[in-house]
Amino acid sequence: MSSTSGYVFSTIASHRLPDSLARDIDGLAAEAVEPSIFVEAWMLGPALEHLITEDVVIVLVHDGDGRLAGLFPFESRRRFSGLPLRALSLVAHPHALLFTPLVTRHRTDEVIGAFLDGIAAGRAPARIVELRNIAADGPFVQALERALQSRRGWSRHLETRERALFKPRDNPDAGVSGKHRKELRRLERRLADSGALTYRIFEAGEPVQPWIEQFLALEVRGWKGQEGGRAFGLDEGGRAFFGSIIRSGGERGRIQMFSMLLDGVPIAMKINFLLGDGGYAFKIAYDEEYAKYSPGVLLEVFFMTHIVEKCPTIAWVDSGARSDHPMINRLWTDRRL
């Protein structure tokens, strides 16, 4: 443990968040300079417990009053890019869309400075600190840049990529042209010829367990369920993580779920998480038996229409998709770093 300018740098090495720390993280998340939903305790705790296999070093920065002011969850590695260099890499897993550390908006620069000073002093030994999968254009990175400019002996390497963003207030139709909508309506009619086609939206207070079970089964049947895929239902850890965050998201009112059903059976499902005035498109799955009707695209457009017409407080939705994703890049024409 070390103290710099009134801030205290400490670490814990655990795949389980103590209850007291989880409560402190909830408090920090409420006043963070940059909200980061996947680092909130209800998301981070299940990820550490069920998905992360590397050694964990969670760096904490407390202020002079003992309040948690910075949270930096890392994996500790003895090698980096094949070289024998000790590194701290922000905890990451395939299901985290962003992993920006939580830092209080009160004296943000001082907290990040205390974090860097603790690393430089060897309190969390590392030659390299890898802040992967963070927002490149947000206030956290801006404060980090300011802190690094005043410190000798630090070098930095930055890689960025953009991905699709939906801004329903500014660009409600996004990339869905009249011609595209006409084609989608045709596909929807053809699909409806196979049975009763309906859409469902998760309602606050309804049981989440049926949604969990239906999504797990649907995703496993798709390409993500094939060998080497990333379907949650393929292993016990994935199922436990998914079930935990969906239940917690439902309890907190932080989740949106949509379903397309044919004769009462889901053939496409979509899950989003909400954060402030925006959200993250977390997962979508569809039954590949109906792939020629583009059920995933139909559900995505249904979601877009719902957001525009029924959710006036939502200003943005991050796709979380890779930068070259053909479907979402066509539908969502705004971008973020």
Phi, psi and chi 1 to 4 in degrees:
 res  aa     phi    psi   chi1   chi2   chi3   chi4
   1 MET       -  137.3 -177.8  177.0  -64.4      -
   2 SER  -137.9  158.9   66.6      -      -      -
   3 SER  -125.1  131.3  177.3      -      -      -
   4 THR  -133.7  118.3  -57.4      -      -      -
   5 SER    52.7   40.4  -57.6      -      -      -
   6 GLY    87.1   -6.7      -      -      -      -
   7 TYR  -101.8  146.3  -71.2   88.7      -      -
   8 VAL  -113.4  124.0  177.3      -      -      -
   9 PHE   -99.1  127.6  177.4  108.7      -      -
  10 SER  -146.8  167.2   63.6      -      -      -
  11 THR  -135.9  153.6   64.0      -      -      -
  12 ILE  -131.3  147.9   62.3  171.9      -      -
  13 ALA  -118.7   94.2      -      -      -      -
  14 SER  -158.2  145.0  175.2      -      -      -
  15 HIS   -91.9    6.5  -77.3   77.1      -      -
  16 ARG  -127.1  132.3  -71.1 -178.4  178.0  -90.1
  17 LEU   -83.8  121.9  -66.0  179.4      -      -
  18 PRO   -57.8  148.1  -20.4   32.0      -      -
  19 ASP   -57.1  -39.4  -69.7  -17.9      -      -
  20 SER   -65.1  -38.7   59.1      -      -      -
  21 LEU   -68.4  -39.8  177.2   56.7      -      -
  22 ALA   -58.9  -41.3      -      -      -      -
  23 ARG   -65.5  -39.8  -70.5 -169.1  -64.8  -90.7
  24 ASP   -64.8  -37.6  -71.3  -14.2      -      -
  25 ILE   -64.9  -39.7  -66.0  171.8      -      -
  26 ASP   -59.2  -42.2  -73.2  -18.7      -      -
  27 GLY   -65.6  -41.3      -      -      -      -
  28 LEU   -65.7  -41.3  174.8   59.0      -      -
  29 ALA   -59.0  -32.9      -      -      -      -
  30 ALA   -71.7  -19.1      -      -      -      -
  31 GLU  -124.1   19.9   62.6  172.7   25.9      -
  32 ALA   -69.6  144.3      -      -      -      -
  33 VAL   -65.7  -27.5   66.6      -      -      -
  34 GLU  -139.8  105.2 -174.9  168.1  -17.1      -
  35 PRO   -55.7  144.3  -24.6   35.0      -      -
  36 SER  -147.5   91.3 -172.0      -      -      -
  37 ILE   -63.2  -34.0 -169.2  170.4      -      -
  38 PHE   -77.8   -5.5  -66.8   95.0      -      -
  39 VAL  -105.4   -4.1 -169.5      -      -      -
  40 GLU   -64.7  153.2  -66.8 -175.4   23.6      -
  41 ALA   -58.7  -38.9      -      -      -      -
  42 TRP   -70.3  -17.2   61.5  -80.8      -      -
  43 MET   -97.6  -43.7  -75.1  -86.2 -155.0      -
  44 LEU   -67.4  -44.6  176.6   61.2      -      -
  45 GLY   -55.8  -54.1      -      -      -      -
  46 PRO   -62.3  -32.6  -24.9   35.2      -      -
  47 ALA   -65.5  -46.8      -      -      -      -
  48 LEU   -61.0  -40.8  -67.6  176.0      -      -
  49 GLU   -75.4  -37.2 -175.6  173.9   -8.0      -
  50 HIS  -111.6  -19.2  -60.0  -62.2      -      -
  51 LEU  -117.0  -30.8  -60.0  179.9      -      -
  52 ILE   -91.1  124.9  -55.1  -58.0      -      -
  53 THR  -106.8  -17.6   58.5      -      -      -
  54 GLU   -72.7  162.5  -60.7  -74.7  -14.3      -
  55 ASP   -61.6  140.6  -67.6  -21.8      -      -
  56 VAL  -110.9  135.8  169.2      -      -      -
  57 VAL  -129.1  110.8  174.3      -      -      -
  58 ILE   -97.7  115.5  -58.7  175.8      -      -
  59 VAL   -89.9  129.4  174.0      -      -      -
  60 LEU  -119.8  138.7  -51.3  172.1      -      -
  61 VAL  -121.9  120.2  177.9      -      -      -
  62 HIS  -107.2  148.8  -71.2   82.3      -      -
  63 ASP   -84.0 -178.9   65.9   17.3      -      -
  64 GLY   -64.5  -17.7      -      -      -      -
  65 ASP   -94.8    6.0  -65.2  -37.6      -      -
  66 GLY    84.4    8.2      -      -      -      -
  67 ARG   -87.4  141.6  -67.3  174.9  -59.9 -168.9
  68 LEU   -66.2  123.2 -176.4   63.2      -      -
  69 ALA  -117.9  -13.6      -      -      -      -
  70 GLY  -154.1  137.6      -      -      -      -
  71 LEU  -131.9  120.6  174.0   75.5      -      -
  72 PHE  -130.3   94.0  -54.3   78.6      -      -
  73 PRO   -85.5  121.3    0.0   17.5      -      -
  74 PHE  -121.5  156.0  -71.3  107.1      -      -
  75 GLU   -97.3  137.9  -64.0  172.4    4.7      -
  76 SER   -98.7  125.5  178.4      -      -      -
  77 ARG  -124.1  141.9  -58.2  177.3 -179.0  -86.3
  78 ARG   -88.9  -15.5  -65.4 -176.1  178.6  -84.1
  79 ARG  -132.5  150.0  -59.4 -176.2   67.2   84.0
  80 PHE  -136.5  123.4 -176.7   82.2      -      -
  81 SER    52.4   38.8  -64.4      -      -      -
  82 GLY    82.1   -2.0      -      -      -      -
  83 LEU  -103.1  150.3  -60.1  174.0      -      -
  84 PRO   -77.0   65.3   29.1  -35.0      -      -
  85 LEU  -121.1  124.3  -62.8  172.6      -      -
  86 ARG   -69.0  135.5  -63.8 -156.2   58.0  154.3
  87 ALA  -140.4  148.8      -      -      -      -
  88 LEU  -110.5  120.1  -68.4  175.7      -      -
  89 SER  -117.3  129.8  -63.5      -      -      -
  90 LEU   -50.8  135.5  -83.0  179.4      -      -
  91 VAL   -51.2  131.8  167.6      -      -      -
  92 ALA  -146.7  147.9      -      -      -      -
  93 HIS  -146.9  164.3   52.9   84.2      -      -
  94 PRO   -62.1  -13.8  -20.5   31.3      -      -
  95 HIS  -104.8    4.9  -48.3  -61.8      -      -
  96 ALA   -97.6  118.6      -      -      -      -
  97 LEU   -79.6  -32.1  -53.5 -172.9      -      -
  98 LEU  -147.2  149.8  -82.8  179.8      -      -
  99 PHE  -136.9   36.8 -139.0   77.6      -      -
 100 THR   -58.6  129.1  -52.8      -      -      -
 101 PRO   -59.0  154.6  -25.7   35.7      -      -
 102 LEU   -91.2  124.9  -71.5  174.1      -      -
 103 VAL  -135.9  135.1  175.4      -      -      -
 104 THR   -60.5  147.6  178.9      -      -      -
 105 ARG   -76.7  -10.0   63.1  176.6  177.1  -91.0
 106 HIS   -88.9  113.2  -52.1  -64.1      -      -
 107 ARG    58.8   50.4  -58.1 -174.0   71.3 -178.3
 108 THR   -57.1  -44.8  -57.7      -      -      -
 109 ASP   -61.1  -39.8  -71.9   13.2      -      -
 110 GLU   -66.7  -38.0  -70.7   85.2  -14.5      -
 111 VAL   -66.3  -45.0  174.2      -      -      -
 112 ILE   -66.1  -36.6  -69.0  179.4      -      -
 113 GLY   -61.5  -41.9      -      -      -      -
 114 ALA   -64.9  -35.7      -      -      -      -
 115 PHE   -62.6  -49.5  161.6   71.9      -      -
 116 LEU   -63.8  -39.2  -65.8  176.5      -      -
 117 ASP   -63.5  -38.6  -70.6  -15.9      -      -
 118 GLY   -65.8  -39.6      -      -      -      -
 119 ILE   -64.9  -46.0  -63.2  -66.2      -      -
 120 ALA   -61.9  -31.1      -      -      -      -
 121 ALA   -81.9   -0.6      -      -      -      -
 122 GLY    81.5   17.7      -      -      -      -
 123 ARG   -71.9  -22.2  -60.7  -65.7  178.3  175.8
 124 ALA  -136.8   85.7      -      -      -      -
 125 PRO   -53.7  126.1  -24.4   34.8      -      -
 126 ALA  -168.0  137.6      -      -      -      -
 127 ARG   -86.7  -23.0  -63.3  -71.9  -57.5  -82.3
 128 ILE  -133.1  136.8  -64.8  171.9      -      -
 129 VAL  -117.2  116.9  177.4      -      -      -
 130 GLU  -105.8  109.3 -175.0 -178.2   26.4      -
 131 LEU   -98.4   77.6  -60.0  174.8      -      -
 132 ARG   -88.7  155.0   54.4 -173.9  173.9  177.6
 133 ASN    59.4   49.1 -153.9   21.5      -      -
 134 ILE  -122.2  161.8   67.4  174.7      -      -
 135 ALA   -69.8  121.9      -      -      -      -
 136 ALA   -81.4  -14.3      -      -      -      -
 137 ASP  -117.0   19.5   54.0   -4.2      -      -
 138 GLY  -101.8  176.9      -      -      -      -
 139 PRO   -67.6  -24.8   19.7  -30.7      -      -
 140 PHE   -64.6  -49.7  172.2   82.7      -      -
 141 VAL   -64.0  -37.6  163.7      -      -      -
 142 GLN   -61.9  -42.8  -67.3  168.1    6.8      -
 143 ALA   -68.2  -37.2      -      -      -      -
 144 LEU   -63.7  -41.4 -179.9   63.7      -      -
 145 GLU   -60.8  -43.5  -69.1  -81.0    7.4      -
 146 ARG   -62.0  -41.4  -69.3 -167.6  -63.7  -90.1
 147 ALA   -66.9  -39.6      -      -      -      -
 148 LEU   -69.9  -30.1  -71.4  173.3      -      -
 149 GLN   -63.2  -26.1  -72.9  173.7    4.2      -
 150 SER   -97.4    6.6   63.2      -      -      -
 151 ARG  -120.5  125.9  -77.4  167.2  171.6   77.0
 152 ARG   -82.7  155.3  -65.2 -178.3  178.1  179.7
 153 GLY    87.4   -3.7      -      -      -      -
 154 TRP  -105.3  133.0  -70.6   79.3      -      -
 155 SER  -120.6  157.1   59.5      -      -      -
 156 ARG  -134.8  151.4   59.6 -176.5  -84.0  -75.0
 157 HIS  -134.6  126.2  173.8   70.5      -      -
 158 LEU  -118.6  128.9  178.1   66.2      -      -
 159 GLU  -123.1  132.5  -66.0 -177.2    4.7      -
 160 THR  -128.1  156.6   62.1      -      -      -
 161 ARG  -147.0  151.4   66.6  178.8 -179.0   87.2
 162 GLU  -102.7  160.0   64.7  176.5   22.2      -
 163 ARG  -147.1  165.0   62.3 -167.5 -172.7 -159.0
 164 ALA   -68.0  142.8      -      -      -      -
 165 LEU  -134.8  139.9 -175.5   75.3      -      -
 166 PHE  -108.3  124.2  179.6   41.2      -      -
 167 LYS  -118.7   88.3  -59.5  175.5   73.8  173.3
 168 PRO   -63.7  -28.2   20.5  -31.9      -      -
 169 ARG   -72.8  -39.8  -62.8  178.9 -167.9  170.9
 170 ASP   -89.0  -30.4  -57.7  -26.5      -      -
 171 ASN  -144.1   64.8 -168.1   10.0      -      -
 172 PRO   -61.9  -34.0   20.5  -32.3      -      -
 173 ASP   -87.3  -16.7  -67.3  -37.1      -      -
 174 ALA    45.2 -125.1      -      -      -      -
 175 GLY   -98.8   19.0      -      -      -      -
 176 VAL   -96.4   94.7 -171.0      -      -      -
 177 SER   -75.3  168.4   65.2      -      -      -
 178 GLY   -58.9  -40.7      -      -      -      -
 179 LYS   -65.0  -41.4 -178.6  178.8  179.5 -179.3
 180 HIS   -64.1  -43.2 -167.5 -167.7      -      -
 181 ARG   -62.1  -39.8  -75.1 -170.9 -175.8  -85.0
 182 LYS   -60.6  -42.7 -177.1  177.5  179.7  180.0
 183 GLU   -66.1  -40.2  171.2   61.3   14.9      -
 184 LEU   -66.4  -38.0  -68.6  173.2      -      -
 185 ARG   -63.3  -36.3  -74.8 -164.6  -67.0  -91.0
 186 ARG   -64.0  -44.6 -175.6 -173.8   70.2   81.5
 187 LEU   -63.7  -38.0  -69.1  174.2      -      -
 188 GLU   -64.3  -41.2 -168.2  174.8   47.0      -
 189 ARG   -64.8  -41.2  -71.8 -166.4  -60.8  -90.2
 190 ARG   -64.6  -39.4  -72.8 -175.3   58.1 -163.9
 191 LEU   -65.0  -39.6 -175.9   55.8      -      -
 192 ALA   -66.4  -20.7      -      -      -      -
 193 ASP   -66.4  -18.8  -70.7  -20.9      -      -
 194 SER   -85.9  -13.6  -56.7      -      -      -
 195 GLY   165.0 -174.1      -      -      -      -
 196 ALA   -74.7  114.3      -      -      -      -
 197 LEU   -99.9  123.2 -176.5   66.0      -      -
 198 THR  -137.2  162.6   56.1      -      -      -
 199 TYR  -120.3  146.0  -67.7   88.7      -      -
 200 ARG  -129.1  146.3  -82.2 -159.1   65.6 -151.4
 201 ILE  -123.1  131.3  -58.5  171.4      -      -
 202 PHE   -60.7  130.6  173.6   74.9      -      -
 203 GLU  -105.7  139.5  -60.3  -70.0  -16.3      -
 204 ALA   -55.6  131.9      -      -      -      -
 205 GLY    95.2  -15.9      -      -      -      -
 206 GLU   -79.2  155.9   75.7  168.5  -75.8      -
 207 PRO   -60.3  137.3  -21.2   32.6      -      -
 208 VAL   -92.1  -19.1  -62.1      -      -      -
 209 GLN   -58.0  -42.8 -165.6   59.8   34.7      -
 210 PRO   -60.4  -37.4  -26.1   36.0      -      -
 211 TRP   -64.5  -41.4  -72.7   83.8      -      -
 212 ILE   -60.2  -50.4  -68.5  172.1      -      -
 213 GLU   -65.5  -40.7  -66.1  171.5   -0.5      -
 214 GLN   -67.2  -40.8  -70.1  169.7   -0.7      -
 215 PHE   -66.8  -45.0 -173.2   88.4      -      -
 216 LEU   -56.6  -45.0  -71.7  174.0      -      -
 217 ALA   -66.6  -41.7      -      -      -      -
 218 LEU   -66.7  -42.7 -175.4   62.1      -      -
 219 GLU   -65.6  -39.8 -169.4 -178.3   44.5      -
 220 VAL   -63.6  -32.4  164.8      -      -      -
 221 ARG   -73.4  -17.0  -67.7 -158.1  -57.1  -89.0
 222 GLY   -90.7 -167.4      -      -      -      -
 223 TRP   -66.3  -27.7   65.2  -90.4      -      -
 224 LYS   -69.0  -17.4  -69.3 -177.3 -178.3  178.9
 225 GLY   -87.8   -2.9      -      -      -      -
 226 GLN   -75.3  169.0  -61.4  172.8    7.8      -
 227 GLU   -54.9  128.5 -175.8  176.7   -3.6      -
 228 GLY    82.5    2.9      -      -      -      -
 229 GLY   -78.6  178.2      -      -      -      -
 230 ARG  -115.8   23.5  -68.0  178.6  173.2  178.2
 231 ALA   -64.1  137.1      -      -      -      -
 232 PHE   -61.0  -34.6  -72.8  110.5      -      -
 233 GLY   -75.3    0.5      -      -      -      -
 234 LEU   -77.2  -20.2  -69.1  178.0      -      -
 235 ASP  -147.6  161.8   60.7   79.0      -      -
 236 GLU   -63.6  -40.3 -177.3  177.4  -11.1      -
 237 GLY   -62.8  -43.2      -      -      -      -
 238 GLY   -62.9  -42.9      -      -      -      -
 239 ARG   -63.9  -42.5  -70.7 -169.2  -63.3  -88.4
 240 ALA   -65.3  -43.8      -      -      -      -
 241 PHE   -61.1  -49.7  169.5   76.6      -      -
 242 PHE   -61.2  -48.0 -179.0   76.6      -      -
 243 GLY   -60.1  -40.8      -      -      -      -
 244 SER   -64.0  -48.4  177.2      -      -      -
 245 ILE   -73.4  -30.8   63.8  171.6      -      -
 246 ILE   -69.5  -43.7  -61.8  -58.8      -      -
 247 ARG   -62.5  -45.3  -74.6 -171.5  -69.3  -89.5
 248 SER   -65.2  -41.2  -66.1      -      -      -
 249 GLY   -61.6  -38.9      -      -      -      -
 250 GLY   -65.7  -42.1      -      -      -      -
 251 GLU   -64.1  -33.8  -68.3  168.8   -1.5      -
 252 ARG   -91.4   -2.0  -71.1  166.0  170.3   77.2
 253 GLY    66.5   32.8      -      -      -      -
 254 ARG  -111.7   17.1  -55.4  -76.3  -63.6  -80.4
 255 ILE  -131.7  146.4 -163.1  167.8      -      -
 256 GLN  -123.2  137.7  -69.9 -179.0  -43.7      -
 257 MET  -137.7  137.9  -67.1 -169.7  -75.4      -
 258 PHE  -130.5  147.2  -56.5   84.7      -      -
 259 SER  -142.7  139.3 -178.9      -      -      -
 260 MET  -107.8  127.6  171.1 -167.4  -81.3      -
 261 LEU  -121.8  142.6  -56.2   98.9      -      -
 262 LEU  -118.7  115.3 -168.7   63.3      -      -
 263 ASP    53.7   39.7  -71.1  -27.0      -      -
 264 GLY    81.6    1.0      -      -      -      -
 265 VAL  -109.0  126.7  177.9      -      -      -
 266 PRO   -63.0  129.6  -20.9   33.0      -      -
 267 ILE  -116.4   -7.9   61.9  170.5      -      -
 268 ALA  -155.7  141.0      -      -      -      -
 269 MET  -142.6  148.3  -63.0 -177.3   72.8      -
 270 LYS  -139.0  139.8  176.7  177.6  173.9   60.9
 271 ILE  -128.7  130.2  -60.9  171.4      -      -
 272 ASN  -123.0  153.5  -67.7  -10.5      -      -
 273 PHE  -114.3  143.5  -73.8  110.0      -      -
 274 LEU  -102.3  142.7  -59.2  174.5      -      -
 275 LEU  -146.2  108.6  179.8   65.0      -      -
 276 GLY    59.1 -124.6      -      -      -      -
 277 ASP   -95.2   19.7   65.6  -13.0      -      -
 278 GLY  -143.9 -164.2      -      -      -      -
 279 GLY  -165.3  174.2      -      -      -      -
 280 TYR  -125.5  127.7  -69.2   90.4      -      -
 281 ALA   -76.7   98.1      -      -      -      -
 282 PHE   -77.4  -59.3 -177.7   58.4      -      -
 283 LYS  -147.2  148.8  -65.3  -68.0  176.7  179.6
 284 ILE  -138.2  143.4 -170.0  167.4      -      -
 285 ALA  -143.4  151.5      -      -      -      -
 286 TYR  -148.7  159.8   64.2   89.5      -      -
 287 ASP   -82.1  116.1 -170.7  -28.2      -      -
 288 GLU   -70.1  -10.6  -64.5 -168.1   20.7      -
 289 GLU   -62.0  -26.2 -180.0 -179.5  -13.3      -
 290 TYR  -108.7   22.2  -59.8   95.7      -      -
 291 ALA   -59.2  -32.1      -      -      -      -
 292 LYS   -66.1  -15.5   65.0 -178.5  179.7 -179.9
 293 TYR   -96.2    1.8  -57.0  108.2      -      -
 294 SER    52.5   55.3  -59.5      -      -      -
 295 PRO   -62.6  -32.7   23.3  -34.3      -      -
 296 GLY   -64.7  -41.5      -      -      -      -
 297 VAL   -68.1  -41.8  178.2      -      -      -
 298 LEU   -59.8  -42.4  -69.4  173.3      -      -
 299 LEU   -69.1  -36.7 -174.6   58.8      -      -
 300 GLU   -62.6  -43.1 -161.5   71.4   66.6      -
 301 VAL   -68.7  -37.2  173.0      -      -      -
 302 PHE   -59.0  -43.9  172.9   82.7      -      -
 303 PHE   -61.1  -45.6  152.1   74.9      -      -
 304 MET   -59.5  -44.3  -67.7  168.8   65.2      -
 305 THR   -63.2  -40.9  -58.2      -      -      -
 306 HIS   -61.9  -44.3  172.5   78.1      -      -
 307 ILE   -62.4  -44.7  -68.6  -66.4      -      -
 308 VAL   -64.8  -42.2  171.0      -      -      -
 309 GLU   -88.6  -29.6  -64.5 -179.7   -7.3      -
 310 LYS  -119.1   -9.3  -55.5  -65.7 -174.7 -178.8
 311 CYS  -127.9   69.6  -56.1      -      -      -
 312 PRO   -66.4  -18.0   24.9  -34.8      -      -
 313 THR   -82.7  -11.7   61.4      -      -      -
 314 ILE   -88.3  116.5  -65.1 -179.4      -      -
 315 ALA   -98.4  -21.8      -      -      -      -
 316 TRP  -154.8  152.4   56.6  -89.6      -      -
 317 VAL  -137.7  121.9 -176.9      -      -      -
 318 ASP   -84.0  126.3 -175.5  -22.6      -      -
 319 SER   -68.8  -29.5   69.2      -      -      -
 320 GLY    67.2    8.4      -      -      -      -
 321 ALA   -87.4  160.8      -      -      -      -
 322 ARG   -64.9  158.5   66.8 -179.9 -169.0  -91.5
 323 SER   -66.0  -21.5   57.9      -      -      -
 324 ASP  -109.0   23.4   60.7  -12.8      -      -
 325 HIS   -68.5  116.5 -165.4  -71.1      -      -
 326 PRO   -68.5  -40.6   22.9  -32.7      -      -
 327 MET   -68.9  -53.0 -176.3  -88.6  -79.1      -
 328 ILE   -72.5  -31.8 -156.2   66.0      -      -
 329 ASN   -64.6  -30.7  -78.1   -5.8      -      -
 330 ARG   -75.0  -40.3  178.4 -177.7 -179.0 -175.6
 331 LEU   -76.2  -42.2  -68.8 -179.6      -      -
 332 TRP  -109.8  111.3  -63.0    7.8      -      -
 333 THR   -96.9   -9.6   53.4      -      -      -
 334 ASP   -81.5  162.3  -70.8  -62.2      -      -
 335 ARG  -136.2  155.7  -61.6  -69.8 -178.7  -96.1
 336 ARG  -138.5  158.2   71.7  159.6  -59.1  171.3
 337 LEU   -90.9      -  -69.4  175.0      -      -
